[in-house]
Amino acid sequence: MTEELSPVSPREIKRRVCV
């Protein structure tokens, strides 16, 4: 997935899920 299309980068999503 391109970060441009998604407001939140995949890495950020994983971090949020972890928190």
Long-range contacts (C-beta under 8 A, 24 or more apart in sequence): none
